[in-house]
Amino acid sequence: MNQRQNNKDRLLLAAIDLMAKKGYNGVSTKEIAAAAGLSEMTLFRHFGTKRYLLEAAVDRFHYTEDMIQVFQEKLVWDLRADLYLLADRYHQIMNENRKMILIVLKDAELSDVMHKAQNHPRQLKEMLMDYFTAMQEQGKMIATNAEAQAMTFMWMNYGAFMTHLHQAESITSITMQEFKENSVDLFVRALTP
């Protein structure tokens, strides 16, 4: 990684940590730069504003690139194995980004950042639709609406993540591992010819 990208990542990570603790409006660009061990001028040179810094963090650390790699390199074209892999990787990435997600969800002023972040689920939906369509063409899945199945899979996992994010233990004793296994089994039973 070159020094420029290293500086950007340091600023992005410092911003996420500070905003998670103090809120978006509770932290200044000067504090972010200091926490990253860089000058405020470096922050401005790379990102221009605190808003663009947060938008860059959403783009840099969200799940699209990871999921593209999974779809391109790790699928084995077995519905159970693939859906479990996708659910597992989705939850890993979302948990790694929980601070950033909470920052954006907490502040209504950041609705434009949230709107921009919707590009990531849109891309995941498209990849899932292509996968479900290919599985149907191979006879490994019943004929069904690929978009409806993609959205069901995504909403199911997003809902589980959000529940877990907000203290799922107070609602259920089911672990995330049990959820992933049971939800994938249910999905597979419903879609297998």
MOHU-V863180 format. One record per residue. RES is the residue in one letter. SS is DSSP state (~ for helix, > for strand, _ for the rest). PSI is psi in degrees with one decimal (* if undefined). NEAR is the number of other C-alpha atoms within 10 Angstrom. Layout:
BEGIN
res:RES ss:SS psi:PSI near:NEAR
res:RES ss:SS psi:PSI near:NEAR
END
This chain:
BEGIN
res:M ss:_ psi:133.0 near:5
res:N ss:_ psi:166.1 near:6
res:Q ss:~ psi:-37.2 near:8
res:R ss:~ psi:-48.5 near:11
res:Q ss:~ psi:-36.5 near:11
res:N ss:~ psi:-44.9 near:11
res:N ss:~ psi:-41.9 near:17
res:K ss:~ psi:-46.6 near:20
res:D ss:~ psi:-39.2 near:17
res:R ss:~ psi:-42.3 near:17
res:L ss:~ psi:-43.0 near:29
res:L ss:~ psi:-45.6 near:24
res:L ss:~ psi:-40.0 near:18
res:A ss:~ psi:-41.4 near:19
res:A ss:~ psi:-46.4 near:26
res:I ss:~ psi:-46.4 near:24
res:D ss:~ psi:-47.4 near:17
res:L ss:~ psi:-42.3 near:19
res:M ss:~ psi:-32.1 near:22
res:A ss:~ psi:-35.3 near:20
res:K ss:~ psi:-43.6 near:13
res:K ss:~ psi:-7.2 near:11
res:G ss:_ psi:159.7 near:16
res:Y ss:_ psi:-47.4 near:21
res:N ss:_ psi:-11.0 near:10
res:G ss:_ psi:1.2 near:10
res:V ss:_ psi:143.5 near:16
res:S ss:_ psi:163.3 near:15
res:T ss:~ psi:-32.3 near:18
res:K ss:~ psi:-42.3 near:14
res:E ss:~ psi:-41.2 near:16
res:I ss:~ psi:-48.3 near:25
res:A ss:~ psi:-43.4 near:22
res:A ss:~ psi:-42.3 near:15
res:A ss:~ psi:-29.6 near:17
res:A ss:~ psi:-6.9 near:20
res:G ss:_ psi:28.5 near:13
res:L ss:_ psi:171.0 near:17
res:S ss:_ psi:156.9 near:17
res:E ss:~ psi:-32.5 near:17
res:M ss:~ psi:-37.9 near:13
res:T ss:~ psi:-42.7 near:15
res:L ss:~ psi:-49.4 near:23
res:F ss:~ psi:-37.2 near:15
res:R ss:~ psi:-38.7 near:10
res:H ss:~ psi:-36.6 near:16
res:F ss:~ psi:-18.9 near:18
res:G ss:_ psi:-54.6 near:12
res:T ss:_ psi:166.0 near:13
res:K ss:~ psi:-37.5 near:18
res:R ss:~ psi:-47.0 near:14
res:Y ss:~ psi:-31.5 near:14
res:L ss:~ psi:-46.3 near:21
res:L ss:~ psi:-42.0 near:24
res:E ss:~ psi:-40.3 near:20
res:A ss:~ psi:-36.6 near:18
res:A ss:~ psi:-42.9 near:20
res:V ss:~ psi:-43.6 near:22
res:D ss:~ psi:-40.3 near:16
res:R ss:~ psi:-39.1 near:13
res:F ss:~ psi:10.4 near:18
res:H ss:_ psi:-173.4 near:20
res:Y ss:_ psi:-5.7 near:22
res:T ss:~ psi:-49.9 near:20
res:E ss:~ psi:-42.9 near:14
res:D ss:~ psi:-44.5 near:13
res:M ss:~ psi:-34.8 near:20
res:I ss:~ psi:-44.1 near:14
res:Q ss:~ psi:-42.5 near:11
res:V ss:~ psi:-48.8 near:15
res:F ss:~ psi:-36.9 near:18
res:Q ss:~ psi:-29.2 near:9
res:E ss:~ psi:-18.3 near:9
res:K ss:_ psi:-7.5 near:13
res:L ss:_ psi:143.9 near:16
res:V ss:_ psi:4.1 near:11
res:W ss:_ psi:36.7 near:14
res:D ss:_ psi:120.4 near:13
res:L ss:~ psi:-47.9 near:22
res:R ss:~ psi:-50.9 near:18
res:A ss:~ psi:-44.2 near:13
res:D ss:~ psi:-44.9 near:18
res:L ss:~ psi:-36.3 near:22
res:Y ss:~ psi:-44.5 near:18
res:L ss:~ psi:-46.7 near:18
res:L ss:~ psi:-43.7 near:22
res:A ss:~ psi:-43.8 near:20
res:D ss:~ psi:-47.2 near:16
res:R ss:~ psi:-38.4 near:16
res:Y ss:~ psi:-48.6 near:21
res:H ss:~ psi:-35.6 near:18
res:Q ss:~ psi:-49.0 near:14
res:I ss:~ psi:-45.5 near:16
res:M ss:~ psi:-40.0 near:19
res:N ss:~ psi:-37.8 near:15
res:E ss:~ psi:-30.5 near:14
res:N ss:_ psi:15.9 near:17
res:R ss:~ psi:-37.8 near:16
res:K ss:~ psi:-47.3 near:17
res:M ss:~ psi:-41.7 near:22
res:I ss:~ psi:-43.1 near:20
res:L ss:~ psi:-37.7 near:16
res:I ss:~ psi:-50.0 near:21
res:V ss:~ psi:-37.5 near:24
res:L ss:~ psi:-29.5 near:14
res:K ss:~ psi:-26.7 near:13
res:D ss:_ psi:110.3 near:13
res:A ss:~ psi:-26.5 near:10
res:E ss:~ psi:-18.8 near:12
res:L ss:~ psi:22.2 near:17
res:S ss:~ psi:-32.2 near:13
res:D ss:~ psi:-33.8 near:13
res:V ss:~ psi:-41.4 near:18
res:M ss:~ psi:-41.9 near:18
res:H ss:~ psi:-43.8 near:10
res:K ss:~ psi:-35.8 near:13
res:A ss:~ psi:-19.6 near:17
res:Q ss:~ psi:-12.9 near:11
res:N ss:~ psi:-32.6 near:13
res:H ss:~ psi:-50.8 near:16
res:P ss:~ psi:-31.7 near:16
res:R ss:~ psi:-43.6 near:13
res:Q ss:~ psi:-39.9 near:16
res:L ss:~ psi:-41.3 near:21
res:K ss:~ psi:-45.2 near:21
res:E ss:~ psi:-42.3 near:15
res:M ss:~ psi:-41.5 near:18
res:L ss:~ psi:-41.9 near:22
res:M ss:~ psi:-44.2 near:19
res:D ss:~ psi:-41.5 near:16
res:Y ss:~ psi:-49.5 near:19
res:F ss:~ psi:-38.1 near:24
res:T ss:~ psi:-45.5 near:19
res:A ss:~ psi:-39.9 near:15
res:M ss:~ psi:-37.1 near:19
res:Q ss:~ psi:-43.6 near:18
res:E ss:~ psi:-31.2 near:12
res:Q ss:_ psi:-2.9 near:11
res:G ss:_ psi:16.2 near:12
res:K ss:_ psi:2.1 near:16
res:M ss:_ psi:145.3 near:20
res:I ss:_ psi:158.0 near:16
res:A ss:_ psi:125.3 near:15
res:T ss:_ psi:170.0 near:12
res:N ss:_ psi:108.9 near:11
res:A ss:~ psi:-37.9 near:20
res:E ss:~ psi:-41.9 near:16
res:A ss:~ psi:-40.7 near:12
res:Q ss:~ psi:-39.1 near:17
res:A ss:~ psi:-46.3 near:20
res:M ss:~ psi:-38.7 near:18
res:T ss:~ psi:-45.3 near:14
res:F ss:~ psi:-44.0 near:19
res:M ss:~ psi:-47.7 near:18
res:W ss:~ psi:-38.8 near:12
res:M ss:~ psi:-46.5 near:15
res:N ss:~ psi:-37.0 near:20
res:Y ss:~ psi:-42.7 near:17
res:G ss:~ psi:-41.8 near:11
res:A ss:~ psi:-42.2 near:17
res:F ss:~ psi:-47.3 near:19
res:M ss:~ psi:-39.9 near:15
res:T ss:~ psi:-43.7 near:15
res:H ss:~ psi:-38.7 near:17
res:L ss:~ psi:-35.0 near:15
res:H ss:_ psi:45.5 near:11
res:Q ss:_ psi:62.4 near:10
res:A ss:~ psi:-26.5 near:16
res:E ss:~ psi:-25.5 near:12
res:S ss:~ psi:-10.6 near:9
res:I ss:_ psi:-40.3 near:10
res:T ss:_ psi:156.5 near:10
res:S ss:_ psi:-1.1 near:9
res:I ss:_ psi:127.8 near:10
res:T ss:_ psi:165.0 near:11
res:M ss:~ psi:-37.5 near:15
res:Q ss:~ psi:-46.6 near:10
res:E ss:~ psi:-40.6 near:11
res:F ss:~ psi:-49.1 near:15
res:K ss:~ psi:-45.9 near:21
res:E ss:~ psi:-48.5 near:15
res:N ss:~ psi:-41.3 near:13
res:S ss:~ psi:-39.2 near:18
res:V ss:~ psi:-42.7 near:22
res:D ss:~ psi:-43.6 near:16
res:L ss:~ psi:-45.9 near:12
res:F ss:~ psi:-47.0 near:16
res:V ss:~ psi:-44.1 near:17
res:R ss:~ psi:-38.2 near:13
res:A ss:~ psi:-28.1 near:11
res:L ss:~ psi:-8.6 near:17
res:T ss:_ psi:133.1 near:15
res:P ss:_ psi:* near:11
END
